[in-house]
């Protein structure tokens, strides 16, 4: 079906209600018929994109077979190992003695008021 060009026709903008020449009107992504000065392109966030899921598990994981010790409130835990800092807080790679530290386990109370 043929349509007239609308060389002298006027149109009312769906956005502002103002009258503009029909030949300067454009259709937006949402179907609104607006003047080219009022045109707004579709925002990229409105486009559906592929959502990539973050990996959460390790394939063929082999967890340690020994059970972890339980720690109760008030217990003292001694942790040993070889550190990477010496007594002067400078980084070193040659520590010959294990470093021991103590950790005190306490209670934490959370209030939601």
C-alpha positions as CSV (number, residue, x, y, z in Angstrom):
1,X,0.0,0.0,0.0
2,X,1.4,3.4,-1.0
3,X,1.5,6.3,1.5
4,X,1.8,10.0,0.9
5,X,5.2,11.6,1.6
6,X,3.6,14.2,3.9
7,X,5.6,17.1,2.5
8,X,3.4,19.7,4.0
9,X,1.9,17.6,6.8
10,X,2.3,18.2,10.5
11,X,2.5,15.7,13.3
12,X,2.2,15.8,17.1
13,X,5.0,14.4,19.1
14,X,4.1,11.6,21.6
15,X,6.7,12.9,24.0
16,X,6.1,16.7,24.2
17,X,2.8,17.2,22.4
18,X,4.3,19.8,20.2
19,X,3.6,20.1,16.5
20,X,6.5,19.4,14.1
21,X,6.8,18.8,10.3
22,X,5.8,15.1,9.6
23,X,9.0,14.6,7.6
24,X,11.2,15.3,10.7
25,X,9.4,12.7,12.9
26,X,11.0,9.4,13.8
27,X,9.8,6.3,15.6
28,X,11.6,5.3,18.9
29,X,12.4,1.7,20.1
30,X,9.3,1.8,22.3
31,X,7.0,2.8,19.5
32,X,6.7,6.5,20.3
33,X,6.5,8.9,17.3
34,X,8.7,11.8,18.2
35,X,10.6,14.7,16.6
36,X,14.3,13.9,15.8
37,X,15.4,16.5,18.4
38,X,13.5,14.5,21.1
39,X,14.7,11.1,20.0
40,X,16.3,8.9,22.7
41,X,18.0,5.7,21.7
42,X,17.4,2.5,23.7
43,X,19.8,2.3,26.6
44,X,22.3,-0.6,26.4
45,X,21.3,-1.9,29.9
46,X,17.8,-2.6,28.6
47,X,19.2,-5.1,26.1
48,X,19.3,-8.7,27.2
49,X,22.9,-10.0,27.3
50,X,24.4,-13.3,28.0
51,X,24.9,-13.8,31.7
52,X,28.1,-15.7,32.5
53,X,28.0,-17.7,35.7
54,X,31.0,-17.6,38.0
55,X,32.6,-20.9,38.6
56,X,32.1,-22.1,42.2
57,X,33.4,-25.6,42.4
58,X,36.7,-27.3,41.6
59,X,36.4,-30.4,39.4
60,X,37.7,-33.6,41.1
61,X,38.4,-31.9,44.4
62,X,40.2,-34.0,47.0
63,X,39.6,-32.5,50.5
64,X,41.9,-33.2,53.4
65,X,40.8,-36.5,55.1
66,X,41.6,-35.3,58.6
67,X,38.8,-33.6,60.4
68,X,39.5,-30.1,61.7
69,X,39.7,-29.7,65.4
70,X,36.8,-28.0,67.1
71,X,37.5,-24.8,69.0
72,X,35.2,-23.7,71.9
73,X,34.9,-20.2,73.3
74,X,37.7,-19.4,75.7
75,X,40.2,-22.0,74.2
76,X,43.7,-21.0,73.4
77,X,44.9,-22.1,70.0
78,X,48.7,-22.3,69.2
79,X,49.5,-21.9,65.6
80,X,53.0,-22.8,64.3
81,X,54.7,-22.3,61.0
82,X,57.5,-20.6,59.1
83,X,56.9,-16.9,58.5
84,X,58.2,-14.7,55.8
85,X,59.0,-11.7,58.1
86,X,61.9,-11.6,60.6
87,X,61.8,-9.8,64.0
88,X,62.5,-6.4,62.4
89,X,59.5,-6.7,60.1
90,X,61.7,-7.1,57.0
91,X,60.9,-9.7,54.4
92,X,63.1,-12.7,54.5
93,X,63.1,-16.1,52.8
94,X,65.4,-17.9,55.2
95,X,63.7,-18.5,58.6
96,X,65.1,-21.5,60.3
97,X,62.8,-21.7,63.4
98,X,59.0,-21.9,63.3
99,X,57.1,-18.9,64.5
100,X,54.5,-19.7,67.2
101,X,51.5,-17.4,67.9
102,X,48.5,-17.7,70.1
103,X,44.9,-17.0,69.2
104,X,42.2,-16.5,71.8
105,X,38.7,-17.5,70.7
106,X,36.0,-15.4,72.2
107,X,32.3,-14.7,71.7
108,X,30.7,-12.3,69.4
109,X,27.2,-10.9,70.0
110,X,25.2,-9.3,67.2
111,X,22.3,-7.1,68.0
112,X,19.8,-6.0,65.4
113,X,18.2,-3.0,67.2
